[in-house]
Amino acid sequence: AHALSDSQSMRALKPGGKRVDQKSDHRHFLLAQPLFENVPPRSPAFQKFIQEIQLRHFEKYEIIYRRGDESNHFYLVRDGEIQIRRQEQSDDGADSRNATVFAINRGGVFGEVSFLTGEAHSSYARASLDSMVYCVPGKAFLKLLSLEPAVGQNLALELSRRVRRAHSGEKQETPARVHTLFYPEDPRRGSELCLELGRALNQENPDAVLLLNFNRYSVLKSESFPLMSLIWNRWPNVETSVILDNAEHAEGGFDVLAGHEVFDSGINSDAIVDIVPAILGRLKKYYSAILIDAGRDADHPVVARALSQSDRVMLARNPRTPLNSPKGNLWKEVTAFCTEHIDDFFTRVITISDEKGGRRPHDDSETWASINPYSALYRNHIRLRSVRDASLQIGTPERAFQTGINRLARMLSGTRRGLVLSGGGARAFAHIGVLEVLDQAGIDFDVVAGTSMGSVVGAGYALGKDAREIEAMVAKIIPDSKAILDKTIPLISFFRGHKLNRAVLDAFGDARFEDTEIPFYCNGTDLDSGQSIVFERGYISTAVRGSVSLPGVFPPLKLGRYNIVDGGVINNLPGSILRDKGYNRIIGVNVSPLEDPHSADTAVEARRGSFWERFRDYFSLPPIIKIVNRSIAIQGVELLKFRLSDFEYVFHPPINRFDVFDFNLREQIIEIGRRSARDHLPEIQAALSRARLNQ
């Protein structure tokens, strides 16, 4: 932070120490704020007070004070935005997750409670935009308070309002976020994506959404007045209402402000650069999200400054465009510019594959050939599929494309949805029926996690298969229990696992986690340490094989120093994986019965025929396996009770009458999944539409 040492010269230190003239004095600004309302403008005490305060500049993400810091002053925001954040300790007491309590915008006061009580700060303050903040020394304020009682009354009113809001249960407004989208090879197509994304953001966010258009190639036929010229000529005395009144209302329900004129030769872009954070700070008071359409001009001074203030940066490209072509080079140039000029770029970037004309095999490897597949450029990735190769018909996109746009909107809004599928052997076929009903209801998810047979269904869903395709897949690889059970001498397990290996390979081949439509996770258990192992990269077939390795039935999967057995041994409904990854709307489907009266009758099939046939069938699945299976199930039920807080909603299809090896009863089990999903659909929809948590 840089301090203003000369209040009477009305100058401010900007980043790098450059001194620039302020366009108005501190007195005029402060007297317009509620805290100093009714203070006489010519008050000698107020004039003295102004000389004691300092105006400081804080860059985006810079900390103003930390939790536990002592306080002998408080703060008032001149421009920008400050977020007051607290630390939430995770259940294991290790990592901490930060949550925003509230945001302070222009004219807002913060840090005053700790100053008045003399106690250390219980939270910390961080700039969410480049911000100008007054630092008010305690002694100077107390002296003003003794000479101008109106200040004390104003402060008491502000504190009482905050206390009233806190105790009324009134929901705190979630701070607005700023997101910038580039489509270097096709900026006109980028403007189409922004319009659809604006529509989706408007549906996902509780308040209005703004599209700030810096795209010279936009499809919008804007009739906006010369916004940037007016703002600069009147700054800082331009009223925010003037800007808002000139916003155009788009068909998708969001507002649009045009900024094309920054590219005109007659405008002083360098002068506007300094006030971009302040403009965004004022607009953030009125919008829940600000989307910036930047086209391809990342290196333009105004666009670059807006980019530096963004919470997320989106880089879109067509995967059919070779990276070494002229258009591909444009994408690489913009990416290189962003990497060089944005702090924490790799935690803020989202890459978008705009797959026009359908997707070809191996498109993804062509798109990201020069990128480490485990980098953030690959992980934070959205696919937009459309069969048509022409321009979008705004408002009427294809279902697959709209699904991708909705996923992107939820990622930007902090409302990502997760689906968790439990293990349960053949009972996991119920998941297929659940997926079918959810798809018919228009419900899609942003991530899926599964355990054991739930990982088989979950992997298929993550790879973009619908319920019918997943059913066909499992019908082919596991038509009945004999398809995966091959007896052996029971030294390590009763079955060799060769058939299981072939079944998993037939289902997923050489598909990798990086090939999925949405992120996919599954878990196993290390037999030696008892730790839960989370699979999130590499070959899906290997991960699934480890996750389904039921102890005693199949041999463990040897993977490096680990001996992997079924993930359901210690976590049969792994919602914690998604919660730890930052997903906050998680639906769980549990197909392991909470009560299992039929477990003692576990068998491959109904026993019929002669004595010797029944004798053979009895030992096709020895009694010890029934005991192991039931022991794991009992433990899983008890552990599940402690994991329910990971979910927004969990439901349990009634599959108690089915056995874990009833693979031949696939259609009956799938139908039960359908019925259960229909019964629980209102609760699922309500859980997914709850107001988002502050972040």
Secondary structure as GFF3:
##gff-version 3
##sequence-region A 1 695
A	DSSP	beta_strand	2	3	.	.	.	ID=ss1
A	DSSP	beta_strand	11	13	.	.	.	ID=ss2
A	DSSP	three_ten_helix	15	17	.	.	.	ID=ss3
A	DSSP	beta_strand	19	21	.	.	.	ID=ss4
A	DSSP	alpha_helix	26	31	.	.	.	ID=ss5
A	DSSP	three_ten_helix	34	36	.	.	.	ID=ss6
A	DSSP	alpha_helix	44	52	.	.	.	ID=ss7
A	DSSP	beta_strand	54	58	.	.	.	ID=ss8
A	DSSP	beta_strand	63	65	.	.	.	ID=ss9
A	DSSP	beta_strand	73	79	.	.	.	ID=ss10
A	DSSP	beta_strand	82	89	.	.	.	ID=ss11
A	DSSP	beta_strand	96	104	.	.	.	ID=ss12
A	DSSP	beta_strand	109	110	.	.	.	ID=ss13
A	DSSP	alpha_helix	112	117	.	.	.	ID=ss14
A	DSSP	beta_strand	124	127	.	.	.	ID=ss15
A	DSSP	beta_strand	131	137	.	.	.	ID=ss16
A	DSSP	alpha_helix	138	147	.	.	.	ID=ss17
A	DSSP	alpha_helix	149	168	.	.	.	ID=ss18
A	DSSP	beta_strand	177	182	.	.	.	ID=ss19
A	DSSP	alpha_helix	187	204	.	.	.	ID=ss20
A	DSSP	beta_strand	209	213	.	.	.	ID=ss21
A	DSSP	alpha_helix	227	234	.	.	.	ID=ss22
A	DSSP	alpha_helix	240	245	.	.	.	ID=ss23
A	DSSP	beta_strand	248	249	.	.	.	ID=ss24
A	DSSP	beta_strand	255	258	.	.	.	ID=ss25
A	DSSP	three_ten_helix	260	263	.	.	.	ID=ss26
A	DSSP	alpha_helix	269	273	.	.	.	ID=ss27
A	DSSP	alpha_helix	276	283	.	.	.	ID=ss28
A	DSSP	beta_strand	289	295	.	.	.	ID=ss29
A	DSSP	alpha_helix	301	308	.	.	.	ID=ss30
A	DSSP	beta_strand	312	317	.	.	.	ID=ss31
A	DSSP	alpha_helix	326	341	.	.	.	ID=ss32
A	DSSP	alpha_helix	345	348	.	.	.	ID=ss33
A	DSSP	beta_strand	349	356	.	.	.	ID=ss34
A	DSSP	alpha_helix	363	367	.	.	.	ID=ss35
A	DSSP	alpha_helix	376	379	.	.	.	ID=ss36
A	DSSP	beta_strand	381	386	.	.	.	ID=ss37
A	DSSP	alpha_helix	399	413	.	.	.	ID=ss38
A	DSSP	beta_strand	417	421	.	.	.	ID=ss39
A	DSSP	three_ten_helix	425	429	.	.	.	ID=ss40
A	DSSP	alpha_helix	430	440	.	.	.	ID=ss41
A	DSSP	beta_strand	447	451	.	.	.	ID=ss42
A	DSSP	alpha_helix	453	462	.	.	.	ID=ss43
A	DSSP	alpha_helix	467	477	.	.	.	ID=ss44
A	DSSP	three_ten_helix	481	483	.	.	.	ID=ss45
A	DSSP	alpha_helix	498	508	.	.	.	ID=ss46
A	DSSP	three_ten_helix	513	515	.	.	.	ID=ss47
A	DSSP	beta_strand	520	526	.	.	.	ID=ss48
A	DSSP	beta_strand	532	535	.	.	.	ID=ss49
A	DSSP	alpha_helix	540	547	.	.	.	ID=ss50
A	DSSP	beta_strand	557	559	.	.	.	ID=ss51
A	DSSP	beta_strand	562	566	.	.	.	ID=ss52
A	DSSP	three_ten_helix	567	569	.	.	.	ID=ss53
A	DSSP	alpha_helix	575	580	.	.	.	ID=ss54
A	DSSP	beta_strand	585	589	.	.	.	ID=ss55
A	DSSP	three_ten_helix	599	601	.	.	.	ID=ss56
A	DSSP	alpha_helix	611	620	.	.	.	ID=ss57
A	DSSP	alpha_helix	623	641	.	.	.	ID=ss58
A	DSSP	three_ten_helix	644	646	.	.	.	ID=ss59
A	DSSP	beta_strand	649	651	.	.	.	ID=ss60
A	DSSP	three_ten_helix	663	665	.	.	.	ID=ss61
A	DSSP	alpha_helix	666	688	.	.	.	ID=ss62
###
